[in-house]
Amino acid sequence: MKKVVYFIRTLSHRRSFETLVERDGIEQMILGPKSHVLNGVPQGYGDFGIKNVQIFDTLGGAQKILDAFKPNILVQSEFEERIKAPGTCKRVFVGHGMIGNHMTKLLKKGMNKTKPTFDYCCAQTKMFESFFNHITERKNNVLFNAMPQFDLLYNKDYYTEYRDIVLNNSKIQNPSRIILFCGFCCKNRPDYNLHNEDYFNTVIELAKISKRNNWLSIIKPRQHHDKAINFMKKSKKMTKYIKPFTDAINSSNLHCIEHISNTYRYFFADVIMCNACSTVETEACVVNKPLILIRTKSGPDYDPFDTVSSGAASLVKNINDLEKTINVVLADTSYVDKQNKLLKSKGIVMDGMAHKRVQDLICKIA
């Protein structure tokens, strides 16, 4: 019987394989880090369809488990080769995020030096294929509409069932509105530099307007809070944000969650926001939630997923306009049609069957 390992380096990638199921004819194993309960929300493997879950503490430990299992196929959700597969083992990449149209320019600047080699890649749209051709030395077989994490959003209960638990763990149990801000910060890198300040300013502004309106703003950072503080300390331009940012995240109307938290569990929010670019843009369209993008420094051509130009999202160019924009999107539902049209134009299929497409491929090549 052929053997397949699904390798999860960080809990933030676990949703890539959560909807996969047991299949006849292959032996499957999830290889991942220790689970946690964060802010009352489990970040583990209890909902996984594949029940053979092996836990590692270190990459060395993961390597030993992999070597003992002797897989025919290694499936992972990141480009880097964190563990080594046997020489005859096929490698499959399953994306945990989408690629925006801005990446080609960044790659030409030499941002990514990775040279991954996979036998097959599973992605959402054809933009991935264009991106991948820039960073790999070999031609890869790409399967589209094949990000199983999107299947989780096909089930509304998945992103609403922990609402009461989250509210009970926050300081505001009865907010008039709930805002989810998925932040993009804090690195000195071309794809971050235009957006770092927007993250700090948005958190600071959300603390003010949330208190004024009895809103609860849930903050999902890209990095751990300590890394954000260290980033500010190392940059003369950013040190001015340390105190107001720290005061903001400690305010009663802000609920900060861990950077490795499963974002989907918080999609019960009334409004979803992000700065820079993120797969969250497409995911918000999938669940038809009002979407706001804060981009005060990027140029007019910066629209990686075309959410602004299509009308699927509202753009904030001045942080002082944030409160007004939130109120506008809450009152106007015309964005729903625009979001659906955008998904259709990108060829994005939401049928809850991405996991089947991926596993059909794996069974075929096993």
Secondary structure as UniProt FT lines:
FT   STRAND          2..7
FT   HELIX           11..16
FT   TURN            18..19
FT   TURN            24..25
FT   STRAND          26..33
FT   STRAND          36..38
FT   TURN            39..40
FT   STRAND          41..43
FT   TURN            46..47
FT   STRAND          53..56
FT   HELIX           59..69
FT   STRAND          73..76
FT   TURN            87..88
FT   STRAND          90..94
FT   TURN            101..102
FT   HELIX           103..108
FT   TURN            109..110
FT   STRAND          120..122
FT   HELIX           127..135
FT   STRAND          141..143
FT   HELIX           149..152
FT   TURN            153..154
FT   HELIX           156..159
FT   TURN            160..162
FT   HELIX           163..168
FT   STRAND          177..182
FT   TURN            190..195
FT   HELIX           196..213
FT   STRAND          215..220
FT   HELIX           225..234
FT   TURN            236..238
FT   HELIX           239..241
FT   HELIX           242..249
FT   TURN            252..253
FT   STRAND          254..256
FT   TURN            259..260
FT   HELIX           263..266
FT   TURN            267..268
FT   STRAND          271..275
FT   HELIX           280..286
FT   TURN            287..288
FT   STRAND          291..294
FT   TURN            300..301
FT   TURN            304..305
FT   TURN            307..311
FT   STRAND          314..316
FT   HELIX           319..321
FT   HELIX           322..331
FT   HELIX           335..345
FT   TURN            346..347
FT   HELIX           354..365
//
